[in-house]
Amino acid sequence: MKLIIAIIQPSKLEAVKAALSKVEVVRLTIMDVQGFGRQKGQTEIYRGREITANLLRKVQLQIAVNEEFVEPTLDAIVAGGRSGETGQIGDGKIFMLPMEDCIRIRTGERGPEAI
């Protein structure tokens, strides 16, 4: 079992969800987050003054998958989250972590069956 954490552009959320649905990944958690990487924020004009917004709005997906769904899930996120053919700075990142256990609260099932 793996826990996949993906940070993507908010505008790409629907495309990523559609791509995940095509590979039969339909359980995920979505959070609004803020951060910055190579973009280092944005400069904007507010009331005649130039200000730098250091934190950019992003969307974080958390997806728990069994081993056979790992690669299709990663491919779907990349396909749905990439801007254009080659992508752009700010498209996001994907992190994959080993997951020791999962428990379904309702039934008490554990492990891969609980996902």
Secondary structure, 3 states (H helix, E strand, C coil): CEEEEEEECHHHHHHHHHHHHHCCCCCCEEEEEEECCCCCCEEEEECCEEEEECCEEEEEEEEEECHHHHHHHHHHHHHHHCCCCCCCCCCEEEEEEECCCCECCCCCCEHHHHC
